[in-house]
Amino acid sequence: MADRPHARLAPSSAAMWARCPLSPTMVEEYGEDDDNEYSAEGTILHEVMERCLVREVEPYRFVGQVFRHGDFELEITEEHADMLAEGIDMIDAIPGKLYVEKRVRLDRWMPGQFGTLDVGIIGKRRITIWDNKFGMVPVSPVENYQLRLYALGFWESIARHETDVTDFRLIIWQPRVSGGGGFWDTTLDELLEFGVEMKFAAKKTEDPNPTAVPGPIQCEYCPGAKTGKCSAYHQYMLNLVVHDFDDLDADIEDGVPMNFPRYGMTPERRSYILEHRAMISKWLEQLHAEAIDDALAGRPVPGRKLVLGRHPPRKWKDRKIAEERLRELVQDRAYNLRLKTPTQVEEELGPRVYEEIVDLVDKGEPKPILVDERDARPAIPSLIDLFDD
């Protein structure tokens, strides 16, 4: 997206900033959490599919080739090619003029902004907007913010200069998850009406002190929520599960466990909380991670302490060396269809054999876990304790 003095408004996160004017500022300050192997794999698969469509070649041509995105490498397999071929066949079956990876302007609704859509097709009766999704979280095309912005940008930048067609079909192709993807039909008038809403939403993000409006959709990928830097997010989550904070503070002092029904847990409230279950789970995981960080740093974590948990599963430091050593010791008993794990070797071949190869085993480091302060296990020294020593 183009640089803006106040915020970055990406079509891919339109559902976020359209609902919460503060979210673009949070993205600018704390960054987007999209640098991982899953997003890198998706980027590579997008690239391979683009090459197939532009060059009119089969995806099987790329089987065995290694593509890189940042530090991530992906070798294209037959399974990848089968999946991409299915999508390419579906695109080829849509009549019309094909546009692939086209940059489209959004200035009419979001000054200075643009986006890049995967596929646009101008047919005699319909304009089709196609978006690839290789993730595992189901995404619906119905009233999808990102696709509607791409449709507006495609119409503004390209389609309106070539056709009078005003019917649109928005397609999300999500081959890896059941229940994801599909298509949704709309019209140019409905899209233009949506564009007016986006224009007002974009304007709100320009406020020097934008308002935070937490919610399950806008908070899901917002770095303000993920990093715990958004106070409105914490207040929203507390309001979901606690009815009276004075009563809660009194319960903490008296050692009374949380008992949701005494806070008036009606069936309606229960359903509302269950609707936000995923959001609540993420919030609790975040609070748990913050408590571990505080314990490691020597900051107070009332009633809890940090101890060493279990070791992770054992693994070989070097599989080739382990294979050679085990062949010498026990030959084919060390194998199923592949090299057995260190745990299997110890269980099936006995401790005497295991002792011969224990130097090849990576036991890993146990992860710290939070437990009740009365737990008999010794607490892990905090950073403050280490500095004192």
Sine and cosine of phi, psi and omega as CSV:
sin_phi,cos_phi,sin_psi,cos_psi,sin_omega,cos_omega
0.00,0.00,0.40,-0.91,0.03,-1.00
-0.93,0.37,0.47,-0.88,0.02,-1.00
-0.93,0.36,0.65,-0.76,0.05,-1.00
-0.77,-0.64,0.53,-0.84,-0.02,-1.00
-0.95,0.33,-0.32,0.95,-0.14,-0.99
-0.89,-0.45,-0.55,0.84,-0.09,-1.00
-0.21,-0.98,0.32,-0.95,0.08,-1.00
-0.94,-0.34,0.87,-0.49,-0.07,-1.00
-0.93,-0.36,1.00,-0.03,-0.01,-1.00
-1.00,0.02,0.69,-0.72,0.07,-1.00
-0.83,0.56,-0.56,0.83,-0.03,-1.00
-0.90,0.44,-0.38,0.93,0.01,-1.00
-0.90,-0.43,0.40,0.92,-0.06,-1.00
-0.88,0.48,-0.60,0.80,0.01,-1.00
-0.89,0.46,-0.41,0.91,0.00,-1.00
-0.99,0.16,-0.84,0.55,-0.10,-1.00
-0.96,0.26,-0.39,0.92,0.05,-1.00
-0.93,0.36,-0.47,0.88,0.01,-1.00
-1.00,-0.04,-0.52,0.85,-0.04,-1.00
-0.76,-0.65,0.96,-0.28,-0.04,-1.00
-0.88,0.48,-0.35,0.94,-0.03,-1.00
-0.99,0.16,-0.33,0.94,-0.15,-0.99
-0.87,0.49,-0.63,0.77,0.04,-1.00
-0.88,0.47,-0.58,0.82,0.05,-1.00
-0.91,0.42,-0.64,0.77,0.04,-1.00
-0.89,0.46,-0.64,0.77,0.03,-1.00
-0.90,0.45,-0.68,0.74,0.01,-1.00
-0.90,0.44,-0.65,0.76,-0.09,-1.00
-0.98,0.20,-0.62,0.79,-0.14,-0.99
-0.89,-0.45,-0.05,1.00,0.09,-1.00
0.98,0.20,0.35,-0.94,0.02,-1.00
-1.00,0.00,0.69,-0.73,-0.01,-1.00
-1.00,-0.02,0.92,0.40,-0.04,-1.00
-0.83,-0.56,0.20,0.98,-0.01,-1.00
-1.00,-0.08,0.98,0.19,0.00,-1.00
-0.59,-0.81,0.11,-0.99,-0.09,-1.00
-0.91,0.42,-0.48,0.88,-0.02,-1.00
-0.95,0.32,-0.71,0.70,0.03,-1.00
-0.93,0.38,-0.59,0.81,0.02,-1.00
-0.90,0.43,-0.67,0.75,0.04,-1.00
-0.88,0.47,-0.68,0.73,0.03,-1.00
-0.88,0.48,-0.65,0.76,0.03,-1.00
-0.89,0.46,-0.67,0.74,-0.01,-1.00
-0.92,0.40,-0.69,0.72,0.01,-1.00
-0.90,0.43,-0.59,0.81,0.11,-0.99
-0.86,0.52,-0.70,0.72,-0.04,-1.00
-0.89,0.45,-0.70,0.72,0.00,-1.00
-0.90,0.44,-0.68,0.74,0.00,-1.00
-0.90,0.43,-0.62,0.79,0.05,-1.00
-0.88,0.48,-0.70,0.71,0.00,-1.00
-0.88,0.48,-0.65,0.76,0.00,-1.00
-0.89,0.46,-0.70,0.72,-0.05,-1.00
-0.95,0.32,-0.65,0.76,-0.04,-1.00
-0.95,0.31,-0.68,0.73,-0.06,-1.00
-1.00,0.02,-0.14,0.99,-0.05,-1.00
0.84,0.55,0.78,0.62,0.05,-1.00
-0.84,-0.54,0.31,-0.95,0.01,-1.00
-0.98,0.18,0.56,-0.83,0.01,-1.00
-0.91,0.41,-0.32,0.95,0.00,-1.00
-0.92,0.40,-0.31,0.95,0.05,-1.00
-0.90,0.44,-0.41,0.91,-0.09,-1.00
-0.99,-0.13,0.00,1.00,0.00,-1.00
-0.87,0.49,0.76,-0.65,-0.01,-1.00
1.00,-0.05,-0.28,0.96,0.04,-1.00
-0.98,0.18,0.56,-0.83,0.00,-1.00
-0.96,-0.27,0.81,-0.58,0.05,-1.00
-0.94,-0.34,0.53,-0.85,-0.02,-1.00
-0.84,-0.54,0.61,-0.79,0.15,-0.99
-0.65,-0.76,0.95,-0.31,-0.10,-1.00
0.90,0.43,-0.80,-0.60,0.02,-1.00
-1.00,-0.02,0.00,1.00,-0.09,-1.00
-0.99,-0.11,0.67,-0.74,0.06,-1.00
-0.87,-0.50,0.61,-0.79,0.04,-1.00
-0.67,-0.74,0.83,-0.56,0.11,-0.99
-1.00,-0.04,0.82,-0.58,-0.03,-1.00
-0.95,0.31,0.81,-0.59,-0.04,-1.00
-0.95,-0.30,0.10,-0.99,0.08,-1.00
-0.87,0.50,-0.62,0.79,0.00,-1.00
-0.89,0.45,-0.68,0.74,0.07,-1.00
-0.87,0.50,-0.72,0.69,-0.04,-1.00
-0.90,0.45,-0.66,0.75,0.04,-1.00
-0.86,0.52,-0.70,0.71,-0.02,-1.00
-0.90,0.44,-0.74,0.67,-0.02,-1.00
-0.92,0.40,-0.60,0.80,0.01,-1.00
-0.88,0.48,-0.61,0.79,0.04,-1.00
-0.87,0.49,-0.73,0.69,0.01,-1.00
-0.91,0.41,-0.65,0.76,0.01,-1.00
-0.89,0.45,-0.65,0.76,0.04,-1.00
-0.88,0.47,-0.63,0.78,0.02,-1.00
-0.91,0.40,-0.64,0.77,0.03,-1.00
-0.92,0.40,-0.68,0.74,-0.01,-1.00
-0.88,0.47,-0.44,0.90,-0.03,-1.00
-0.98,0.18,-0.15,0.99,0.01,-1.00
-1.00,0.01,0.88,-0.47,-0.05,-1.00
-0.95,0.30,0.58,-0.81,0.08,-1.00
0.70,-0.72,-0.02,-1.00,-0.01,-1.00
-1.00,0.09,0.79,-0.61,-0.14,-0.99
-1.00,-0.09,0.71,-0.70,0.13,-0.99
-0.81,-0.58,0.76,-0.65,-0.07,-1.00
-0.86,-0.51,0.74,-0.68,0.04,-1.00
0.76,0.65,0.83,0.55,-0.03,-1.00
-1.00,-0.09,0.72,-0.69,0.10,-1.00
-0.99,0.14,0.79,-0.61,-0.05,-1.00
-0.83,-0.55,0.59,-0.81,-0.04,-1.00
-1.00,0.09,0.57,-0.82,0.04,-1.00
-0.81,-0.59,0.30,0.95,-0.08,-1.00
-0.84,0.55,-0.54,0.84,-0.06,-1.00
-0.88,0.48,-0.48,0.88,-0.02,-1.00
-0.90,-0.43,-0.48,0.88,-0.01,-1.00
-0.68,-0.73,1.00,-0.01,-0.10,-1.00
-0.78,0.62,0.77,-0.64,0.06,-1.00
0.99,0.13,0.06,1.00,-0.09,-1.00
-0.96,-0.29,0.37,-0.93,0.05,-1.00
-0.43,-0.90,0.13,-0.99,0.05,-1.00
-0.52,-0.85,0.20,-0.98,0.03,-1.00
-0.82,-0.57,0.92,-0.40,-0.01,-1.00
-1.00,-0.03,0.42,-0.91,-0.05,-1.00
-0.94,0.33,-0.80,0.59,-0.06,-1.00
-0.56,-0.83,0.70,-0.71,0.16,-0.99
-0.78,-0.63,0.66,-0.75,-0.03,-1.00
-0.74,-0.67,0.82,-0.57,0.03,-1.00
-0.98,-0.19,0.95,-0.30,0.01,-1.00
-0.98,-0.22,0.02,-1.00,-0.02,-1.00
-0.95,0.31,-0.48,0.88,-0.06,-1.00
-0.89,-0.45,-0.27,0.96,-0.14,-0.99
-0.43,-0.90,0.56,-0.83,0.16,-0.99
-0.98,-0.19,0.77,-0.63,-0.04,-1.00
-0.93,-0.38,0.74,-0.67,0.10,-0.99
-0.92,-0.39,0.84,-0.54,-0.09,-1.00
-0.89,-0.46,0.74,-0.67,0.00,-1.00
-0.76,-0.65,0.80,-0.60,0.04,-1.00
-1.00,0.10,0.71,-0.70,0.10,-1.00
-0.75,-0.66,0.89,-0.45,-0.02,-1.00
-0.97,-0.26,0.11,0.99,0.02,-1.00
-0.98,0.18,0.08,-1.00,-0.07,-1.00
-0.98,-0.21,-0.05,1.00,0.04,-1.00
-1.00,-0.04,0.86,-0.51,-0.05,-1.00
-0.85,0.53,0.70,-0.71,0.03,-1.00
-0.81,-0.58,0.76,-0.65,-0.02,-1.00
-0.99,-0.16,0.60,-0.80,0.06,-1.00
-0.99,0.14,-0.20,0.98,-0.09,-1.00
-0.92,0.39,0.89,-0.46,-0.01,-1.00
0.79,0.61,0.56,0.83,-0.01,-1.00
-0.94,0.33,0.82,-0.58,-0.07,-1.00
-0.88,0.47,-0.75,0.66,-0.06,-1.00
-0.87,0.50,-0.76,0.65,-0.04,-1.00
-0.91,0.41,-0.59,0.81,0.02,-1.00
-0.92,0.38,-0.59,0.81,0.07,-1.00
-0.93,0.38,-0.65,0.76,0.07,-1.00
-0.88,0.47,-0.65,0.76,0.02,-1.00
-0.89,0.46,-0.69,0.73,0.04,-1.00
-0.89,0.45,-0.71,0.71,0.00,-1.00
-0.90,0.43,-0.64,0.77,0.01,-1.00
-0.91,0.40,-0.66,0.76,0.04,-1.00
-0.91,0.41,-0.72,0.70,-0.04,-1.00
-0.90,0.43,-0.69,0.72,-0.11,-0.99
-0.99,0.14,-0.55,0.84,-0.18,-0.98
-0.76,-0.65,-0.86,0.51,-0.24,-0.97
-0.89,0.46,-0.67,0.75,-0.08,-1.00
-0.91,0.42,-0.32,0.95,0.03,-1.00
-1.00,0.08,-0.16,0.99,-0.09,-1.00
-0.86,-0.51,-0.30,0.95,-0.12,-0.99
-0.46,-0.89,0.35,-0.94,0.11,-0.99
-0.98,-0.19,0.10,1.00,-0.02,-1.00
-0.89,0.46,0.70,-0.72,-0.04,-1.00
-0.84,-0.54,0.08,1.00,0.06,-1.00
-0.99,-0.12,0.66,-0.75,-0.04,-1.00
-0.81,-0.59,0.57,-0.82,0.18,-0.98
-0.83,-0.56,0.84,-0.54,0.01,-1.00
-0.97,-0.23,0.83,-0.55,-0.08,-1.00
-0.86,-0.51,0.75,-0.66,0.21,-0.98
-0.93,-0.36,0.84,-0.55,0.05,-1.00
-0.97,-0.24,0.92,-0.40,-0.07,-1.00
-0.76,-0.65,0.99,0.13,-0.18,-0.98
-0.95,0.30,-0.27,0.96,-0.15,-0.99
-1.00,-0.09,-0.09,1.00,-0.08,-1.00
-0.71,-0.71,0.75,-0.66,0.05,-1.00
-0.95,0.31,0.71,-0.71,0.00,-1.00
1.00,0.02,-0.07,1.00,0.03,-1.00
-0.99,-0.14,0.37,-0.93,0.06,-1.00
0.98,0.22,-0.28,-0.96,-0.06,-1.00
0.87,-0.50,-0.26,-0.97,0.01,-1.00
-0.71,-0.70,0.35,-0.94,0.01,-1.00
-0.55,-0.83,0.78,-0.63,-0.02,-1.00
-0.99,-0.12,0.62,-0.78,0.04,-1.00
-0.51,-0.86,-0.02,-1.00,-0.03,-1.00
-0.83,-0.56,0.25,-0.97,0.02,-1.00
-0.88,0.47,-0.65,0.76,0.01,-1.00
-0.86,0.50,-0.68,0.73,0.01,-1.00
-0.92,0.39,-0.60,0.80,0.03,-1.00
-0.92,0.39,-0.65,0.76,0.02,-1.00
-0.91,0.41,-0.59,0.81,0.07,-1.00
-0.90,0.43,-0.65,0.76,0.08,-1.00
-0.89,0.45,-0.62,0.79,0.02,-1.00
-0.87,0.50,-0.60,0.80,0.06,-1.00
-0.89,0.46,-0.67,0.74,0.03,-1.00
-0.88,0.48,-0.67,0.74,-0.01,-1.00
-0.93,0.37,-0.53,0.85,0.03,-1.00
-0.90,0.44,-0.69,0.73,0.04,-1.00
-0.92,0.39,-0.65,0.76,0.00,-1.00
-0.90,0.44,-0.66,0.75,0.02,-1.00
-0.90,0.43,-0.60,0.80,0.00,-1.00
-0.89,0.45,-0.60,0.80,-0.02,-1.00
-0.90,0.43,-0.50,0.86,-0.01,-1.00
-0.94,0.33,-0.25,0.97,0.00,-1.00
-0.99,0.12,-0.17,0.99,0.02,-1.00
-0.85,0.52,0.70,-0.71,0.01,-1.00
-0.85,0.53,-0.50,0.86,0.04,-1.00
-0.80,-0.60,0.96,0.28,-0.06,-1.00
-0.90,0.44,0.52,-0.85,-0.02,-1.00
-0.99,0.12,0.67,-0.74,0.09,-1.00
-1.00,0.07,0.78,-0.63,0.02,-1.00
-0.80,-0.60,1.00,0.06,-0.07,-1.00
-0.92,0.39,0.39,-0.92,0.05,-1.00
0.03,-1.00,0.25,-0.97,-0.09,-1.00
-0.89,0.46,-0.56,0.83,-0.03,-1.00
-0.98,0.19,-0.77,0.64,-0.06,-1.00
-0.94,0.33,-0.44,0.90,-0.03,-1.00
-1.00,0.04,-0.26,0.96,-0.12,-0.99
-0.85,0.52,-0.69,0.72,-0.05,-1.00
-0.90,-0.43,0.13,0.99,-0.03,-1.00
-0.96,0.27,0.79,-0.61,0.01,-1.00
-0.91,0.42,-0.40,0.92,0.06,-1.00
-0.89,0.45,-0.62,0.78,0.06,-1.00
-0.97,0.23,-0.66,0.75,-0.06,-1.00
-0.91,0.41,-0.59,0.81,-0.02,-1.00
-1.00,0.00,-0.12,0.99,-0.02,-1.00
0.96,0.27,0.29,0.96,-0.04,-1.00
-1.00,0.06,-0.18,0.98,-0.05,-1.00
-0.99,-0.12,0.94,-0.35,-0.02,-1.00
-0.92,0.39,-0.53,0.85,0.01,-1.00
-0.90,0.43,-0.56,0.83,0.04,-1.00
-0.90,0.44,-0.72,0.69,0.01,-1.00
-0.88,0.47,-0.67,0.74,0.00,-1.00
-0.90,0.43,-0.63,0.77,0.02,-1.00
-0.88,0.47,-0.71,0.71,-0.02,-1.00
-0.91,0.41,-0.66,0.76,0.04,-1.00
-0.89,0.46,-0.65,0.76,0.00,-1.00
-0.91,0.42,-0.44,0.90,0.02,-1.00
-0.93,0.38,-0.61,0.80,-0.17,-0.99
-0.93,-0.37,-0.19,0.98,-0.04,-1.00
-0.82,-0.58,0.76,-0.66,-0.03,-1.00
-1.00,-0.01,-0.67,0.74,-0.08,-1.00
-0.73,-0.68,0.93,-0.36,-0.06,-1.00
-0.94,0.34,-0.51,0.86,0.06,-1.00
-0.90,0.44,-0.67,0.74,0.05,-1.00
-0.90,0.44,-0.63,0.78,0.00,-1.00
-0.90,0.45,-0.70,0.71,0.03,-1.00
-0.88,0.47,-0.63,0.78,0.02,-1.00
-0.91,0.41,-0.63,0.78,0.03,-1.00
-0.90,0.43,-0.61,0.79,0.02,-1.00
-0.89,0.46,-0.70,0.72,0.00,-1.00
-0.90,0.43,-0.63,0.78,-0.06,-1.00
-1.00,0.06,-0.08,1.00,-0.01,-1.00
0.95,0.30,0.43,0.90,-0.01,-1.00
-1.00,0.07,0.80,-0.60,0.02,-1.00
-0.92,0.39,0.43,-0.90,0.01,-1.00
-0.89,0.45,0.72,-0.69,0.00,-1.00
-0.70,-0.71,1.00,-0.04,-0.15,-0.99
-0.82,0.57,-0.65,0.76,-0.03,-1.00
-0.84,0.54,-0.53,0.85,-0.02,-1.00
-0.96,0.29,-0.16,0.99,0.11,-0.99
-1.00,-0.08,0.26,0.97,0.06,-1.00
1.00,0.10,0.79,0.61,-0.04,-1.00
-0.99,0.15,1.00,-0.02,0.05,-1.00
-0.99,0.12,0.30,-0.95,0.06,-1.00
-0.83,0.55,-0.58,0.81,0.00,-1.00
-0.91,0.40,-0.70,0.71,0.01,-1.00
-0.91,0.41,-0.63,0.77,0.04,-1.00
-0.86,0.50,-0.72,0.69,0.00,-1.00
-0.89,0.45,-0.61,0.79,0.01,-1.00
-0.90,0.44,-0.68,0.73,0.02,-1.00
-0.92,0.40,-0.67,0.74,0.01,-1.00
-0.90,0.44,-0.53,0.85,0.06,-1.00
-0.88,0.47,-0.50,0.87,-0.03,-1.00
-0.98,-0.22,0.34,0.94,-0.10,-0.99
-0.83,0.56,-0.74,0.67,-0.03,-1.00
-0.88,0.47,-0.66,0.76,-0.01,-1.00
-0.91,0.42,-0.66,0.75,0.01,-1.00
-0.90,0.43,-0.67,0.75,0.00,-1.00
-0.87,0.49,-0.70,0.72,0.02,-1.00
-0.89,0.46,-0.65,0.76,0.01,-1.00
-0.89,0.45,-0.69,0.73,0.01,-1.00
-0.90,0.43,-0.64,0.77,0.06,-1.00
-0.89,0.46,-0.63,0.78,0.02,-1.00
-0.91,0.42,-0.70,0.71,0.03,-1.00
-0.89,0.46,-0.63,0.78,0.02,-1.00
-0.89,0.45,-0.69,0.72,0.01,-1.00
-0.90,0.44,-0.64,0.77,0.02,-1.00
-0.90,0.43,-0.63,0.78,0.01,-1.00
-0.91,0.42,-0.63,0.77,0.05,-1.00
-0.90,0.44,-0.68,0.73,0.03,-1.00
-0.87,0.49,-0.67,0.74,0.01,-1.00
-0.90,0.44,-0.68,0.73,0.00,-1.00
-0.90,0.45,-0.66,0.75,0.03,-1.00
-0.90,0.43,-0.56,0.83,-0.04,-1.00
-1.00,0.07,-0.07,1.00,0.00,-1.00
1.00,0.09,0.20,0.98,0.06,-1.00
-0.99,0.10,0.38,-0.92,-0.10,-0.99
-0.93,0.38,0.68,-0.73,0.15,-0.99
-0.74,-0.68,0.99,0.13,-0.15,-0.99
-0.79,0.61,0.79,-0.61,0.08,-1.00
0.98,0.20,0.03,1.00,-0.03,-1.00
-0.76,-0.65,0.37,-0.93,0.13,-0.99
-0.56,-0.83,0.29,-0.96,-0.08,-1.00
-0.97,-0.23,0.80,-0.60,0.05,-1.00
-0.76,-0.64,0.20,-0.98,0.04,-1.00
-0.99,0.17,0.76,-0.65,0.05,-1.00
-1.00,0.05,-0.37,-0.93,-0.02,-1.00
-0.97,0.25,0.41,-0.91,0.13,-0.99
-0.93,0.36,0.54,-0.84,0.09,-1.00
-0.94,0.34,0.19,-0.98,0.03,-1.00
-0.83,0.55,0.67,-0.74,0.01,-1.00
-0.93,0.36,0.51,-0.86,0.04,-1.00
-0.57,-0.82,0.26,-0.96,-0.01,-1.00
-0.98,0.21,0.66,-0.75,0.09,-1.00
-0.93,0.37,-0.66,0.75,0.02,-1.00
-0.60,-0.80,0.93,-0.36,-0.09,-1.00
-0.88,0.47,-0.64,0.77,-0.04,-1.00
-0.90,0.43,-0.69,0.72,0.01,-1.00
-0.91,0.41,-0.65,0.76,0.01,-1.00
-0.89,0.45,-0.65,0.76,0.02,-1.00
-0.88,0.48,-0.70,0.71,-0.02,-1.00
-0.90,0.43,-0.70,0.72,-0.02,-1.00
-0.90,0.43,-0.67,0.74,-0.04,-1.00
-0.95,0.33,-0.54,0.84,0.07,-1.00
-0.88,0.48,-0.65,0.76,0.01,-1.00
-0.91,0.42,-0.58,0.81,-0.10,-1.00
-0.99,0.14,-0.75,0.66,-0.16,-0.99
-0.71,-0.71,0.00,1.00,0.00,-1.00
0.81,0.58,-0.78,-0.63,-0.19,-0.98
-0.95,0.33,-0.17,0.99,0.02,-1.00
-0.93,0.37,-0.30,0.96,-0.03,-1.00
-1.00,0.07,0.10,1.00,-0.11,-0.99
-0.80,-0.60,0.59,-0.81,0.34,-0.94
-0.99,-0.15,-0.88,-0.47,0.20,-0.98
-1.00,0.06,-0.21,0.98,0.03,-1.00
-0.54,-0.84,0.14,-0.99,-0.01,-1.00
-0.85,0.53,0.74,-0.67,0.02,-1.00
-0.95,0.31,0.35,-0.94,0.03,-1.00
-0.97,0.24,0.32,-0.95,0.06,-1.00
-0.82,0.57,-0.63,0.77,0.01,-1.00
-0.89,0.45,-0.68,0.74,0.02,-1.00
-0.90,0.43,-0.64,0.77,0.02,-1.00
-0.87,0.49,-0.70,0.72,-0.02,-1.00
-0.92,0.40,-0.66,0.75,-0.06,-1.00
-0.96,0.29,-0.64,0.76,-0.14,-0.99
-1.00,-0.06,-0.50,0.87,-0.07,-1.00
-0.96,-0.28,-0.13,0.99,0.11,-0.99
1.00,-0.07,0.35,-0.94,-0.06,-1.00
-0.91,0.42,-0.47,0.88,-0.03,-1.00
-0.92,0.40,-0.69,0.73,0.06,-1.00
-0.92,0.40,-0.67,0.74,-0.03,-1.00
-0.87,0.49,-0.63,0.78,-0.01,-1.00
-0.89,0.46,-0.44,0.90,0.00,-1.00
-0.95,0.30,-0.39,0.92,-0.06,-1.00
-0.85,-0.53,0.20,0.98,-0.08,-1.00
-0.89,0.46,-0.44,0.90,0.01,-1.00
-0.93,0.36,-0.24,0.97,0.01,-1.00
-1.00,-0.07,-0.01,1.00,-0.10,-0.99
-0.99,-0.12,0.75,-0.66,0.12,-0.99
-1.00,-0.09,0.95,-0.31,-0.05,-1.00
-0.99,0.16,-0.27,0.96,-0.02,-1.00
0.96,0.29,0.16,-0.99,0.00,-1.00
-0.97,-0.26,0.72,-0.69,0.05,-1.00
-0.91,0.41,0.63,-0.77,0.00,-1.00
-0.99,0.12,0.61,-0.79,0.06,-1.00
-0.94,0.34,0.62,-0.78,0.03,-1.00
-0.76,-0.65,0.51,-0.86,0.05,-1.00
-1.00,0.03,0.75,-0.66,0.04,-1.00
-0.72,-0.69,0.13,-0.99,0.08,-1.00
-0.87,0.49,0.62,-0.78,-0.05,-1.00
-0.89,0.46,-0.28,0.96,0.02,-1.00
-1.00,0.06,-0.04,1.00,0.02,-1.00
-0.86,0.51,0.62,-0.79,-0.09,-1.00
-0.95,0.30,-0.33,0.94,-0.03,-1.00
-0.93,0.36,0.59,-0.81,-0.02,-1.00
-0.93,0.37,0.60,-0.80,0.01,-1.00
-0.96,0.29,0.53,-0.85,0.08,-1.00
-0.96,0.29,0.71,-0.70,0.05,-1.00
-0.88,0.48,0.69,-0.73,0.06,-1.00
-0.98,0.18,0.18,-0.98,0.05,-1.00
-0.88,0.48,-0.56,0.83,0.02,-1.00
-0.91,0.42,-0.68,0.74,0.04,-1.00
-0.88,0.48,-0.66,0.75,0.00,-1.00
-0.91,0.42,-0.64,0.77,0.05,-1.00
-0.91,0.41,-0.62,0.79,0.05,-1.00
-0.88,0.48,-0.69,0.72,0.05,-1.00
-0.88,0.48,0.00,0.00,0.00,0.00
